[in-house]
Amino acid sequence: MSDEERNADQADFTALLDFLHKTANELAKLTDGLSMDEFRLKTSESEFSALENLCHLRDLELEGYTSRIKRILNEGDPALTDFDGARVAAESSYNDEQPELALQRFQTARSENLQTLKTLTEEQLERSGKLEGVGNITLRRLAEMMCEHDEGHIEDLRVLRQRLERRRSAIASEPRQAVATGPMLNEE
């Protein structure tokens, strides 16, 4: 690899780490001002509420990414188990948790993971493990997967926030009109 290619890779990785660093702030922004009822509102049974998104991201960071980073760094080609987010969510009571605490724990775990990732050499970034259901991944690829996953949940929260804002507007403009207030937020 030429110095020019190496510098481009490092610039790309630095931008990726910057995005991962900004995720917690983006999550805080997208959930700012939500009431507990709004945190728990779901668009459908198959989608996460805002609070479930935060708890899922926290658990994946703690139980998935942290473990994978450590194992890839400390073991030779480890077998990495999948993190079944849907199963963990179904077995948990995410909507009974406190959003501020979930976000804080996510921020702390993410910060620690980024601290590790930003100190790695090119050689260390190319260390790998076998991720169940995916195959061989390097630490660099793991960071890319973290970014892709964050992007999906940020977009889900943007959509949910837009629906909540429309719901708020409907309630404010027509206070006597019946508006869905149960645990589901259906979009027309």
Secondary structure, 3 states (H helix, E strand, C coil): CCHHHHHHHHHHHHHHHHHHHHHHHHHHHHHCCCCHHHHHCECCCCCCCHHHHHHHHHHHHHHHHHHHHHHHHHCCCCEECCCCHHHHHHHCCHHHCCHHHHHHHHHHHHHHHHHHHHCCCHHHHCCEEEECCCEEEEHHHHHHHHHHHHHHHHHHHHHHHHHHHHHHHHHHHCCCCCCCCCCECCCC
